[in-house]
Amino acid sequence: MAKLKVGHIGWLSRDEGPDCQTVAWCDVREDKMKSAAQQHPDITMYTDWRRMVEHPGLDLVCISTPNWLHTDMACAFLEAGVHVFVEKPMSINRQELDRLLVTQKKSGKHLCVDFEMRVSPAVRRIKAILDGGEIGQLRRIELVHHRGGWLEEGNGIWRTRTDRSGGHFLMEPIHMIDIFRCLAGEIKAVQSTSGPNVLKNYGDFPDNLFTNLFFEDGTLATILTSHTLSAQTRDPNRWARLGHDMYMVFTGTAGSLMVDFINPRILVVRNEDYPAGAQGTRVVFSREEDYSAGDDYHGFFHDITLMRRTFISRCAAGQPPVQDALDAWKTHLVCLAAEESSKTDFRRIEIDYALPKELR
């Protein structure tokens, strides 16, 4: 197995092991890099990512920067023969999405978008239950998510600027839409709308969304997300008590399951004939699976480090990422269509999966 030379831009993680060695860090803040150099003299420091592209022997780069910077950075490193791990979104509009996909295909290098839920214990367990047939054929999916809003300070400033972030869907529901595609197949159309904003700093960036996703097999998914209930806190032990929640419901022909991500558990129920021999149905309890052990519930569904390390290990072993760039590109197209629908009075929009002309 090759030992890859790894660089990081933005989030200065240190990946070390039999398959990798961190050799370069980059951040625009000179004081941050001077301090890092004193603590890590074996790592080369950069304040200009363009210089880091030329780092001798660099094999893989991890990009953790604001959204609008992702495409230029990722394309430059791919063209230089470097594998790329990039936080979502890979790009903020269709033109840049297509450019990055074409660049990746031409480079022959791997591009992995940080859809970390793909490798999470939560999604692995959901998939096992669905594949096992316990709740029958999947018919509906629901997501409810109340989360704290972004403040008018720090990196919160650019997150609510659509020209910088790409919009609400590329900022957050993109993770869930990607999981819906992973578990239920391709989405053919979307409808989305939002109610009147109440958070003044959000401007025309919606602080709430309601979205329907129509799958090729007839499954319907619904997303409700809002930033206006959850009180500000940095204490995860108080999140649920202060209005934060995030749960998914998967409804099948024989039963349903509910996944609570904030209070990690899975509820499974089943449908049975009732009264016996009649045409009626009732829903009865099957079991509850408790995943709350441990201090950090993030590991249940939101482990960025696991996704990054999985990508590095697979590149070192000569294997493709768990999700290739084309599949991630499709998730982004769904998000762009949902964003467009939300601005056009709930208009149903068919997803345009046509490849860039360079790849047809």
Secondary structure as UniProt FT lines:
FT   STRAND          4..9
FT   STRAND          16..17
FT   TURN            18..19
FT   STRAND          20..26
FT   HELIX           30..39
FT   TURN            41..42
FT   STRAND          44..46
FT   HELIX           49..52
FT   TURN            53..54
FT   TURN            56..57
FT   STRAND          60..63
FT   HELIX           67..69
FT   HELIX           70..79
FT   TURN            80..81
FT   STRAND          83..86
FT   HELIX           94..107
FT   STRAND          111..113
FT   HELIX           116..119
FT   HELIX           121..131
FT   TURN            132..135
FT   STRAND          138..146
FT   TURN            154..155
FT   HELIX           156..159
FT   HELIX           162..165
FT   HELIX           168..171
FT   HELIX           173..184
FT   STRAND          187..193
FT   HELIX           200..202
FT   TURN            203..204
FT   STRAND          208..215
FT   TURN            216..217
FT   STRAND          220..226
FT   HELIX           236..238
FT   HELIX           240..242
FT   STRAND          245..252
FT   STRAND          255..260
FT   TURN            261..264
FT   STRAND          265..273
FT   TURN            276..277
FT   STRAND          281..290
FT   HELIX           298..301
FT   HELIX           304..316
FT   TURN            317..318
FT   HELIX           325..342
FT   TURN            343..346
FT   STRAND          349..350
FT   HELIX           357..359
//
